Amino acid sequence: MFQALVKAKAALGPRAAGWVRTMASNQLLVAPPKALLKPLSVPTRLLLGPGPSNLSPRTMAAGGLQMIGHMHKEMYQIMDEIKEGVQYVFQTRNPLTLVISGSGHCALEAALVNVLEPGDSFLVGVNGIWGQRAADIGERLGAQVHPMTKDPGGHYTLQEVEEGLAQHKPVLLFLTHGESSSGVLQPLDGLGELCHRYKCLLLVDSVASLGGTPLYMDQQGIDILYSGSQKVLNAPPGTSLLSFSDTAKKKIYSRKTKPSSFYLDVKHLANIWGCDGQPRMYHHTTPVISLYSLREGLALLAEQGLENSWRRHREAAAYLHGRLQALGLRLFVKDPALRLPTVTTVAVPAGYDWKDIVSYLIDRCGIEITGGLGPSTGKGYPGKASPPALRPPRLPRSPGAALMIPLGTPLSPVPVPTVSLSGSVDGPPR
Ligand SMILES: Cc1ncc(COP(=O)(O)O)c(C=O)c1O
């Protein structure tokens, strides 16, 4: 090899001299990492935290399919199918519906970076970490951010929202439908209409709620809605769903300034997702394999039907809540009507450190639940009722093995696991 390069050097003259010197005189500073020379090791875990969820066999199989080009016509076909799936799960006819190549935060950032302009008034429901994040991004974009701060566990009434709208005259209101850090389900009825009366757009985070509880983007007057792939859809994290109403689109398309992000500029994204009727152009390389999995997650939900999925989550959550309370545990969200069916939060019992409970379950039972996040850290630990349409990974049969609903099992009575503080997990026998 070296000989060949020396010969090439002679033939090519001084132009190639530098290449040969580089190849010959430099030694590698960094050796191949030993850790990478061992096989990949991934533990078997039952993911009962607020997300990500275990993959369904179908989303997992989709992730093992061969790559095709992100601009091949077959890929565009798959993207079109995904778009229809998003319109179904969001219950929207918005043409500007697409998928972001990034996690839920990226969809939030895409919404804000496109809709907000510097100086815009932005009203934010901060009743947990997701409102904090929205406020943070809004500040970075130079918006005038008006947080409506509440303790974790709180939600917003129409009256409170109206006071905020009247006082701050925002162009945009942010609310979290499923506050996964506190377990609160924010009622959405009436909010769209109220916002529109005040010429304000309504932006809703449905990362933790989509597919698990009723949500009707168009009928509820939601202008911008986003969600993630890794929760009820049981697909890998890293892609997110986003849709804009015609009114939101008008605000974006009449901006005085370009959005500060090229990657998240909705005009470019609308093109690659076939929303603008123009030939699709290269913008960025989309995560082809993750999109296959997302397509399958959406397909599973479409086959099951939204209403069935909502019902199964409601029944599974009711069962879990009953069993937890029967064990003497207190649910963090007091009003049953405000409990998010996809994420159950349990108040940390006096005398226990939440970290010990979380570690015990993961180390002894291979089960993930988590502590709170942001303002709810240490106050409760979210976990979810069994993802009802999903066969979980095989877990070791130890005093903690989980009993779950096999695919297709009739759901009455709903056999979901209950998590006890002694670390055991039990449920009706299979
Ligand atoms: C309600 C909610 N919003 C936003 C996010 C952020 O999503 P990601 O972690 O995919 O960026 C999460 C993640 O758990 C969430 O639960």
The ligand as an ORCA input file, in Angstrom:
! r2SCAN-3c Opt
* xyz 0 1
  C     -45.650     15.761     28.084
  C     -44.287     15.726     27.481
  N     -43.905     16.728     26.680
  C     -42.702     16.744     26.098
  C     -41.799     15.732     26.308
  C     -40.451     15.808     25.676
  O     -40.301     14.804     24.734
  P     -38.848     14.267     24.314
  O     -38.214     13.709     25.521
  O     -39.219     13.240     23.275
  O     -38.093     15.406     23.761
  C     -42.152     14.661     27.135
  C     -41.198     13.572     27.391
  O     -41.350     12.759     28.251
  C     -43.435     14.662     27.733
  O     -43.829     13.665     28.531
*
